[in-house]
Each structure stands twice: as C-alpha cells, then as structure tokens.
Amino acid sequence: MVIMVPKVMMDKAGRIVISKAVRDKLELAAGDELEGSDSSDDRLILRRLRGTAQLRKERGVWVSRYGGPLSAATVDETLEQIRRGR
C-alpha cells in the first residue's frame, strides 16, 4: 500500500510529524517502531515493525489490534497457560 503524504518538515532534532489522518489509516500510535530505507530516487520509505502481540491500551483496557476476534476457547486456553506459568 502506498500512501502519498503531503510535504513535511524536519525539526532541528531531526523529527518529522506524520499527519493524524495517515497515523489513523496505518494504525500508528506513539511508541510504534518504524524502519526506514531509502531508494535510488531520493525517496524515504518507512515501514512499521510489528511485534507478535499488537496490544494497545484503549480506555484503560488492553485490546488486540491484530486479526479478528478471539474465540472464547482461545481466551480460556491462553489464560490457563498464563496461570500455569505463575
């Protein structure tokens, strides 16, 4: 997916701001890691590095932002594994 971003400026500390519309579309949040690469035609390409657990805190509750909803059986099995590991 290619998203064209309007012109941005870099501040003295080398930071650039990604617009809220683009952050929302790509589901980026503060603390997300991005990997940058350059191309032969003076473009900078940023790619979000995804971990195995895409959890975000929303209104005080941890929510998975990756894939569809989990089945009750999967949740029960995961909780049991966590409890056994304690």
N, C-alpha and C positions, 0 to 999 in steps of 0.2 A: 504494500500500500504506500503510495507516495502522497504526501500532504504538502502542498505548497504553503509556505509560511511567509507572511509579509515581511518587509525589511525589519531587521532587529539591530540593536546597537549593543556593543560590548562596553561594560563599565571599566573603570580603572583597575578593578580587581580581576578582570578577565571573565566576568559573569555575563551571561545572556539570559534574557527573560523569554520564556515560551508562553505564548498567549493562553488565556484560560480556555478559549474555545479548542485549541489544539490539545492542551492538557486533558480536557474532558473527553475529547474524541479518542485519545490514546490511553485513557485511564491512568494518567501520570499523577503522582502525588509527591509531596515533599519527602525527601529521603530516597526516592527511587534512583537506582544507579543507571546511568546511560553510558554506552560505549560509543566513542566517536571514531570515524575513519574518514580519510579524505580520498577524493577521486582525482583522476587526471585532469578534470576540467574545473578545478577550483571550487568544488562543492564539498561541504562538510555533511557527512551522513551520521545521524545519531540513531542508536538502536538501544531500546530498553533491555537491560539484563534482567531476566526473570528467574526468580528462585523457584524452589519446588513448592513452596507454600505461599500463595498470593493472599495474604491476610491483610485486611485494613480494619482500622477501628472506625466504626460508624455509629455515632450517637452512643458511645460507650460500650458497644458490642463488637467483638471481633467477627468479621464477615469474610468468607472466601470470595475472591473476585475472579476465580479461575474455573471455567467449566460450568456445568449445570448444577442443580441442587443435589445434595447427597441423600441417599436413601436412609431410612431410619435404621436399617440393618448395618449400614456402613458406619453411621454415627455410633451405634451401640458397640460395634466391634472395636472402633478406634478408642472409645472411652475405656473399654475393658483392657486394651493393650496399655494405655497410659496408666491405669490403676495398678496393673500387674508390675509395671516398671518402677513404681514408687517404693 
